[in-house]
Every structure is written in structure tokens, then in C-alpha cells.
Amino acid sequence: MIRILKEYTRPEAKSAGKALIDTVSEILADVKANGDDALKKYELKFTGKDLPLRVSEEEITEGVKAVGKEYIEALERSAENIREFHAKQVIKGFMISPREGIITGEKVIPLDRVGIYVPGGKASYPSTVLMNVIPAKTAGCKEILIASPSITPEILAASKVSGATGIYRMGGAQAIGAFAYGTESVPKVDKITGPGNVYVAEAKRQVFGAVDIDMIAGPSEILIVADETANPKYIASDMLAQSEHDENASAILATTSEKLAREVQGEIERQIAELSRHDIARASIDNNGAIILVPAIDEAIDFANEYAPEHLEICVKKAFDYAESVRNAGSVFIGEYSPEALGDYYAGCNHTLPTMGTAKFSSPLSVLDFVKTSQYIYYSREELMSVSGDIEKIANSEGLTGHARSIAVRRK
């Protein structure tokens, strides 16, 4: 039964235990040392299958056929929305030349090769393929590789629609190791993105530095702010949609209406039995679900800014007015006909979002995650001589006489 509370504090994030850290470290070291042999060993151990690591073009074609025309068309419409949204994120370099003899600037460079982790196990996530591959493609990445422990026809179809350049049968920490270090079959990538279980998250943490990563994602979460005008059936269904992700997912409602709170509580109990993943949703709701009664919507928004949720729904009168006050949220859903599932699959905004309060200082996955910048400088002799005194003064003040000398020798 979901709890109705007067106040709420987010539980502290659980750090990975020593056993988990050690296990992941051993797997990564094994993959780094033994390459494909280690990958095949773990895939056989965890899946019981001994299949080629790389998925063939013939398999991809068969997967596309298997899902049917209507499913492909739905993916294509979703992909078009994602492309249109992310195209607006593309940035260009610049050049500054205040006068003849001086040029400075910045160049935007796509990453050469990226690895996308697509989780499997409890479910298949073609939406993760679209949300990671399309921004990388839009950024201009040459190679976009997918790793997943669950290669379903839907995953294959999404990879085709989004433009991935390769797919590998591998999951868990071993897949992260393969992307980070490279093997005989899997090329080393520059960056790894995509969600996963605790082993994947810990592996990403450990390989950071050898490669870049997008984020260390915690359990998925939603906070809904609602007043007495909100529809309890809609609110309950959105909370359950979040809860069916994972037993550790959290769904929170902050409302000014005790009547709505009671109605949502009842709706959750009625609707939960209808879910195919009701056991997962039940555990999530019982352990992490809550309804918070607040005196005013302004206070609910203040709470949202402090909580910094991954997903924030605003289901109140004049929702746009309150949305303007939101500073900390991964993605904001405005009005009762903008459910979180719309963002997960179709609207075009990215669904890879900061969790566990990190929305206070980090952003959703975007095109910017798949580019880097490099700066350039040109000064003529005359222009360098005109500023040499300033540079030498600053360098000498830091005790870096070699820096100062590198300027002085050019003056002489």
C-alpha cells in the first residue's frame, strides 16, 4: 500500500558493496586480458548460449521482417520526432579575429566511435536504441555500436531505423569492458552511453578515464505535482508506469488535495493487478512509493526543485505558470495529457535523464554528449611582441620562468 505522508526525504543512494565492486573489477580485468575468450565465457555462463558476438546483417534483416510494417512505421515516426528535436542541439565552432595577425577559435568534432549499452533481462528496450543512437548520428559519429544481452527483433528493427553501424551480443560488466578496452571482435570506443543494472553502472564507473561515459544512472523515478483538478486515474497510471520499470524505481505524488491522495491510493490498488509486470510494480510501490500532502502548489514546486526528479509531471490549473518556476528536473511534463510515457517513446525529447537528484547539476543525454571541442590560436610575430610583456609578468608571478623565457626568446 502506498503511503500518504506530510513530508518526505529521498532515501540516500546505496553505494556499491565491496563484493560487487570486486566482482566487476575481476570481470573487467578478464576482458582486458583475454578479449573475445572472456566475452564468450561470460555469455555462455549467463545466457547458456554460444553464438557469434557480432550480429550479422542477415539477422538484422530478418528482425526487421519479423516485427512487421506497422511496428517499423511507429518506430520511424518516433525516430523522426527524436531527430527533429536533437537537430536543434547541434552547435558550430567559431573564429575570432579582432585584428589582422590574431586568430583564435573553437572547432566542434564528433566522437569517432561510441558504444551504446541497451539493457535486457527483465525487458527489451528498443526505445533506448533510438534515444542513444539518433543523437550520436546527429552529432556526426562515424561508428555507433550497440551491445545488448537481449537481441530481440524489436532491438534489431530499432537499430536499423536509427542508423546504428554494428550490434553485439554481450551484456553486463563484460560488455562495458569490451567497449572500454577493445577485443579481437569489438573495437574500443571513445564513449559509452546507455542504462543498465548495478553491474553495468559499476563497470561504467570503473572504466571512466579509459573512455568517457554519459552518467551513472540510479533507479528511475517520477514526481507528480497535482491539485484537486487532477484525474486520479491518470495520476495512478503514471505512477504505476514508472513503478513497473524496476523494484527500486520510485513514484511520488505531491498534492494539495487529501481527497485526490485517497483516490489515487485506491486507483493504484485497482490498476496494479492489471499490469503484466505487477510483481515488480508492487515491490516498487510498497517500498518506494509515497504521496505527500502539501499546503500549496508553490510549496510542491519548491519540493520538486529540492528533490530534482528524473521525471516531473505538473497536473494543476495553469500548469505552464508553475512550469516556469521549475529549475531542477530531468524532463518536465506539463498538463494531464503529457504523461511520462510520451517522453519515453515519442515526443522527441531524450529519455536518458539524470536521476537521484543529479538534475541539480547535470542534463539529459543530448547531441552535446557525442561531440568534443578543440581550440586553436594563431598570432603573428608583431602581435605576440605587442603582448609579450603582459604574458611574462603573469608567468613570472607564478614562478614559471620557463614560460616567461619561451616568450622572451622570441622577442630577442
C-alpha positions as CSV (number, residue, x, y, z in Angstrom):
1,M,0.0,0.0,0.0
2,I,1.4,3.4,-1.0
3,R,2.0,5.8,1.9
4,I,0.4,9.2,2.5
5,L,2.8,11.5,4.3
6,K,3.1,15.1,5.5
7,E,6.8,15.2,4.5
8,Y,9.3,13.1,2.5
9,T,13.0,12.7,2.2
10,R,14.6,10.8,-0.6
11,P,16.5,7.7,0.7
12,E,20.2,8.0,0.4
13,A,21.7,6.3,-2.7
14,K,23.2,3.0,-1.9
15,S,26.9,2.7,-2.8
16,A,28.1,-0.4,-4.4
17,G,29.2,-3.0,-1.9
18,K,32.7,-4.4,-1.9
19,A,31.7,-7.7,-3.3
20,L,30.0,-6.1,-6.3
21,I,33.0,-3.8,-6.9
22,D,35.4,-6.7,-6.7
23,T,33.3,-8.9,-9.0
24,V,33.1,-6.1,-11.6
25,S,36.8,-5.4,-11.3
26,E,37.6,-9.1,-11.9
27,I,35.3,-9.2,-15.0
28,L,36.9,-6.1,-16.5
29,A,40.4,-7.3,-15.9
30,D,39.5,-10.7,-17.5
31,V,38.0,-9.0,-20.6
32,K,41.0,-6.6,-20.9
33,A,43.5,-9.6,-20.7
34,N,41.6,-12.2,-22.6
35,G,39.3,-10.4,-25.1
36,D,36.8,-12.5,-27.0
37,D,37.5,-15.6,-25.0
38,A,36.4,-13.9,-21.8
39,L,33.3,-12.4,-23.5
40,K,32.2,-15.8,-24.9
41,K,32.9,-17.4,-21.5
42,Y,30.6,-14.9,-19.7
43,E,27.9,-15.0,-22.4
44,L,27.8,-18.8,-22.1
45,K,27.7,-18.6,-18.3
46,F,24.9,-16.0,-18.1
47,T,22.8,-16.9,-21.1
48,G,23.7,-20.6,-21.8
49,K,24.2,-19.7,-25.4
50,D,27.3,-19.9,-27.6
51,L,26.5,-17.5,-30.5
52,P,28.7,-15.2,-32.6
53,L,29.4,-11.9,-30.8
54,R,28.6,-9.7,-33.8
55,V,25.0,-9.8,-35.2
56,S,25.0,-10.3,-38.9
57,E,23.3,-8.1,-41.5
58,E,21.1,-11.1,-42.4
59,E,19.9,-11.4,-38.8
60,I,19.1,-7.7,-38.8
61,T,17.1,-8.0,-42.0
62,E,15.2,-11.0,-40.5
63,G,14.5,-9.0,-37.4
64,V,13.0,-6.1,-39.4
65,K,10.8,-8.5,-41.2
66,A,9.7,-10.2,-38.0
67,V,8.3,-7.1,-36.4
68,G,6.1,-6.2,-39.3
69,K,5.4,-3.0,-41.3
70,E,3.2,-1.2,-38.7
71,Y,5.8,-1.5,-35.9
72,I,8.5,-0.2,-38.3
73,E,6.3,2.7,-39.2
74,A,5.7,3.5,-35.5
75,L,9.5,3.4,-34.9
76,E,10.1,5.7,-37.9
77,R,7.6,8.3,-36.7
78,S,9.2,8.2,-33.2
79,A,12.6,8.5,-34.7
80,E,11.7,11.5,-36.8
81,N,10.5,13.3,-33.7
82,I,13.8,12.5,-32.0
83,R,15.8,13.7,-34.9
84,E,13.9,16.9,-35.2
85,F,14.4,17.7,-31.5
86,H,18.0,16.8,-31.4
87,A,18.9,18.6,-34.6
88,K,18.2,21.8,-32.6
89,Q,21.1,20.9,-30.3
90,V,23.8,20.9,-32.9
91,I,26.4,23.5,-32.2
92,K,29.0,25.0,-34.5
93,G,32.5,26.2,-33.9
94,F,33.6,29.9,-34.1
95,M,36.5,32.0,-35.0
96,I,37.6,35.4,-33.5
97,S,39.9,37.7,-35.4
98,P,39.8,41.1,-33.7
99,R,42.5,42.4,-36.0
100,E,45.0,41.2,-38.6
101,G,47.6,38.9,-37.1
102,I,45.3,37.3,-34.5
103,I,43.1,34.3,-34.9
104,T,41.5,32.2,-32.1
105,G,38.7,29.8,-32.4
106,E,37.0,26.6,-31.4
107,K,36.2,23.5,-33.5
108,V,33.4,21.1,-32.8
109,I,34.5,17.5,-33.5
110,P,32.2,14.4,-33.4
111,L,33.5,11.4,-31.5
112,D,34.8,8.8,-33.9
113,R,33.2,5.7,-32.2
114,V,30.7,5.3,-29.4
115,G,29.2,2.3,-27.7
116,I,25.5,2.2,-26.7
117,Y,24.5,-0.2,-23.9
118,V,20.9,-1.5,-24.3
119,P,19.7,-3.4,-21.2
120,G,17.9,-6.7,-21.5
121,G,17.0,-9.3,-18.9
122,K,13.7,-8.0,-17.5
123,A,12.6,-6.4,-20.8
124,S,13.6,-5.4,-24.3
125,Y,14.2,-1.6,-24.8
126,P,14.1,-0.5,-28.5
127,S,13.4,3.0,-27.2
128,T,16.9,3.0,-25.6
129,V,18.3,2.3,-29.1
130,L,16.5,5.3,-30.6
131,M,17.3,7.7,-27.8
132,N,21.0,7.0,-27.8
133,V,21.8,6.2,-31.5
134,I,20.0,9.2,-33.0
135,P,21.8,11.9,-31.0
136,A,25.1,10.2,-31.8
137,K,24.1,10.1,-35.5
138,T,23.0,13.7,-35.4
139,A,26.3,14.7,-33.9
140,G,28.2,13.0,-36.8
141,C,29.7,10.0,-35.1
142,K,31.2,7.6,-37.7
143,E,30.6,4.4,-35.8
144,I,27.8,3.7,-33.4
145,L,27.9,0.3,-31.9
146,I,25.2,-1.4,-29.8
147,A,25.7,-4.0,-27.0
148,S,22.8,-5.9,-25.5
149,P,22.3,-9.2,-23.7
150,S,18.8,-9.4,-25.3
151,I,18.9,-9.2,-29.1
152,T,15.2,-9.2,-30.0
153,P,13.6,-8.4,-33.4
154,E,12.5,-5.1,-31.8
155,I,16.1,-4.2,-30.9
156,L,17.2,-5.1,-34.4
157,A,14.5,-3.0,-36.0
158,A,15.3,0.0,-33.9
159,S,19.0,-0.3,-34.7
160,K,18.1,-0.3,-38.4
161,V,15.7,2.7,-38.2
162,S,18.1,4.7,-36.0
163,G,21.3,4.1,-38.1
164,A,23.5,2.0,-35.8
165,T,26.6,0.6,-37.5
166,G,27.0,-2.6,-35.5
167,I,25.4,-4.8,-32.9
168,Y,27.0,-7.2,-30.4
169,R,25.6,-10.0,-28.3
170,M,27.0,-9.1,-24.9
171,G,25.8,-7.7,-21.7
172,G,26.7,-6.8,-18.2
173,A,30.1,-5.6,-17.0
174,Q,31.8,-7.7,-19.7
175,A,30.2,-5.6,-22.4
176,I,31.3,-2.4,-20.8
177,G,34.8,-3.9,-20.6
178,A,34.8,-4.8,-24.3
179,F,33.8,-1.3,-25.3
180,A,36.3,0.3,-22.9
181,Y,39.4,-1.8,-23.8
182,G,38.5,-3.5,-27.2
183,T,38.8,-7.1,-28.1
184,E,39.6,-9.1,-31.2
185,S,35.9,-8.6,-32.4
186,V,34.8,-5.5,-30.6
187,P,36.6,-2.2,-31.3
188,K,37.5,0.2,-28.5
189,V,35.1,3.1,-28.3
190,D,35.6,6.7,-27.2
191,K,32.4,6.9,-25.1
192,I,29.8,4.5,-23.6
193,T,26.2,5.6,-23.1
194,G,23.0,3.8,-22.0
195,P,21.5,2.5,-18.8
196,G,22.0,-0.9,-17.1
197,N,21.8,-2.8,-13.9
198,V,24.1,-2.3,-10.9
199,Y,26.9,-4.3,-12.6
200,V,26.8,-2.1,-15.7
201,A,26.7,1.1,-13.6
202,E,29.7,0.0,-11.5
203,A,31.6,-1.1,-14.7
204,K,31.0,2.3,-16.2
205,R,32.3,3.9,-13.1
206,Q,35.4,1.8,-13.2
207,V,36.3,2.3,-16.9
208,F,35.7,6.1,-16.8
209,G,39.1,7.6,-17.8
210,A,39.8,4.8,-20.3
211,V,36.7,6.0,-22.0
212,D,34.1,8.7,-21.4
213,I,30.6,7.8,-20.1
214,D,27.3,9.6,-20.1
215,M,26.3,9.2,-16.4
216,I,25.9,6.8,-13.6
217,A,22.2,6.3,-13.6
218,G,20.3,5.4,-10.4
219,P,16.8,3.8,-10.2
220,S,14.2,5.5,-12.4
221,E,11.9,8.0,-10.7
222,I,8.9,10.2,-11.2
223,L,7.5,13.1,-9.1
224,I,3.9,14.3,-9.9
225,V,2.7,17.6,-8.7
226,A,-1.2,17.8,-8.7
227,D,-4.0,19.8,-7.3
228,E,-7.7,19.0,-6.8
229,T,-8.4,19.2,-10.5
230,A,-6.2,16.3,-11.4
231,N,-7.6,13.0,-12.6
232,P,-6.8,10.3,-10.1
233,K,-6.9,7.5,-12.7
234,Y,-4.3,9.3,-14.8
235,I,-2.1,10.0,-11.8
236,A,-2.2,6.4,-10.6
237,S,-1.5,5.0,-14.1
238,D,1.6,7.3,-14.5
239,M,2.9,6.3,-11.1
240,L,2.5,2.6,-12.0
241,A,4.1,3.2,-15.4
242,Q,7.2,4.3,-13.5
243,S,7.0,1.6,-10.9
244,E,6.9,-1.3,-13.4
245,H,10.5,-0.4,-14.6
246,D,12.2,-1.9,-11.6
247,E,11.7,-2.9,-8.0
248,N,13.9,0.1,-7.0
249,A,12.0,2.7,-9.1
250,S,10.2,5.3,-7.1
251,A,6.9,7.1,-7.8
252,I,6.0,10.1,-5.7
253,L,2.9,12.4,-5.7
254,A,2.9,15.8,-4.1
255,T,-0.6,17.2,-3.9
256,T,-2.7,19.9,-2.1
257,S,-5.7,17.6,-2.0
258,E,-6.2,14.9,0.5
259,K,-9.2,13.7,-1.4
260,L,-7.1,13.3,-4.5
261,A,-4.5,11.5,-2.4
262,R,-7.0,8.9,-1.2
263,E,-8.5,8.4,-4.7
264,V,-5.0,7.9,-6.2
265,Q,-4.2,5.4,-3.4
266,G,-7.3,3.4,-4.3
267,E,-6.7,3.6,-8.1
268,I,-3.2,2.3,-7.7
269,E,-4.6,-0.8,-5.8
270,R,-7.2,-1.3,-8.5
271,Q,-4.9,-0.8,-11.5
272,I,-1.8,-2.6,-10.3
273,A,-3.2,-6.1,-10.8
274,E,-3.8,-5.4,-14.5
275,L,-0.1,-4.9,-15.2
276,S,1.9,-7.7,-16.8
277,R,4.8,-6.8,-14.5
278,H,2.6,-6.3,-11.4
279,D,5.1,-8.1,-9.1
280,I,7.8,-5.5,-10.0
281,A,5.3,-2.6,-9.7
282,R,4.1,-3.9,-6.4
283,A,7.5,-4.1,-4.9
284,S,8.4,-0.6,-6.2
285,I,5.1,1.0,-4.9
286,D,5.3,-0.7,-1.5
287,N,9.0,0.1,-0.9
288,N,9.5,3.4,-2.6
289,G,6.1,4.9,-3.4
290,A,4.7,7.9,-1.5
291,I,2.0,10.6,-1.6
292,I,2.9,13.9,0.1
293,L,0.3,16.4,1.3
294,V,1.5,20.0,0.8
295,P,-0.3,23.2,1.8
296,A,0.1,24.9,-1.6
297,I,1.3,24.1,-5.1
298,D,4.1,26.7,-4.7
299,E,5.5,24.5,-1.9
300,A,5.2,21.4,-4.1
301,I,7.3,23.2,-6.7
302,D,9.8,24.1,-4.1
303,F,9.9,20.5,-3.0
304,A,10.4,19.5,-6.7
305,N,13.4,21.8,-7.1
306,E,15.0,20.3,-4.0
307,Y,14.1,16.8,-4.9
308,A,15.3,17.3,-8.6
309,P,13.5,14.3,-10.0
310,E,14.3,12.5,-13.2
311,H,10.7,13.0,-14.4
312,L,8.4,15.7,-13.2
313,E,4.7,15.9,-14.1
314,I,2.7,19.0,-13.4
315,C,-1.0,18.3,-13.3
316,V,-2.5,21.5,-12.0
317,K,-4.6,24.5,-13.2
318,K,-2.3,26.9,-15.1
319,A,0.4,24.3,-15.3
320,F,2.6,26.4,-17.6
321,D,2.8,29.1,-15.0
322,Y,4.2,26.7,-12.4
323,A,6.5,25.0,-15.0
324,E,8.3,28.4,-15.3
325,S,9.4,28.0,-11.7
326,V,11.0,24.6,-12.2
327,R,14.8,24.7,-12.1
328,N,15.8,21.1,-11.2
329,A,14.3,18.3,-13.2
330,G,15.5,15.9,-15.9
331,S,12.3,16.4,-18.0
332,V,9.1,18.3,-17.3
333,F,5.7,17.0,-18.5
334,I,3.1,19.8,-18.5
335,G,-0.6,19.1,-18.2
336,E,-2.6,15.9,-17.8
337,Y,-2.2,14.9,-21.5
338,S,1.6,14.9,-21.3
339,P,2.3,11.6,-19.5
340,E,5.8,10.4,-18.8
341,A,5.4,7.6,-21.3
342,L,5.0,10.2,-24.1
343,G,8.6,11.3,-23.4
344,D,9.8,7.7,-23.1
345,Y,8.8,6.8,-26.6
346,Y,7.7,9.5,-28.9
347,A,7.7,13.2,-28.2
348,G,11.4,13.6,-29.3
349,C,13.0,14.8,-26.1
350,N,15.6,12.3,-24.8
351,H,14.5,9.8,-22.1
352,T,18.1,9.3,-20.8
353,L,17.9,11.6,-17.8
354,P,19.7,12.4,-14.6
355,T,18.5,10.6,-11.5
356,M,18.9,10.7,-7.7
357,G,18.9,14.5,-7.5
358,T,21.7,14.9,-10.1
359,A,19.3,17.1,-12.2
360,K,20.5,19.9,-10.0
361,F,23.8,19.9,-11.9
362,S,23.5,17.6,-14.9
363,S,21.4,17.4,-18.1
364,P,19.6,14.9,-20.3
365,L,21.6,12.9,-22.9
366,S,22.0,15.1,-26.0
367,V,23.9,15.7,-29.2
368,L,26.5,17.5,-27.0
369,D,27.4,14.2,-25.3
370,F,28.7,12.9,-28.7
371,V,31.0,15.8,-29.6
372,K,34.1,17.4,-28.2
373,T,35.7,20.7,-28.9
374,S,39.3,21.7,-29.7
375,Q,40.6,25.3,-29.6
376,Y,43.1,26.9,-31.9
377,I,45.4,30.0,-31.7
378,Y,47.4,32.0,-34.3
379,Y,49.4,35.2,-33.5
380,S,51.8,36.9,-35.9
381,R,55.2,37.9,-34.6
382,E,54.1,41.6,-34.4
383,E,51.0,40.7,-32.3
384,L,52.9,38.4,-30.0
385,M,55.5,41.1,-29.4
386,S,52.8,43.6,-28.5
387,V,51.5,41.4,-25.6
388,S,54.8,39.7,-24.6
389,G,55.3,42.0,-21.6
390,D,51.8,41.0,-20.1
391,I,52.5,37.3,-20.6
392,E,55.9,37.5,-19.0
393,K,54.6,39.4,-16.0
394,I,51.9,36.8,-15.3
395,A,54.2,33.8,-15.9
396,N,56.9,35.3,-13.6
397,S,54.2,35.9,-10.9
398,E,53.5,32.2,-10.9
399,G,57.2,31.4,-10.7
400,L,57.1,29.7,-14.1
401,T,60.2,31.4,-15.5
402,G,60.4,28.8,-18.3
403,H,57.0,30.1,-19.6
404,A,58.3,33.7,-19.5
405,R,61.5,32.7,-21.2
406,S,59.6,31.0,-24.1
407,I,58.1,34.4,-24.8
408,A,61.3,36.4,-24.2
409,V,63.4,34.3,-26.7
410,R,61.0,35.2,-29.5
411,R,61.4,38.9,-28.6
412,K,65.2,38.7,-28.8
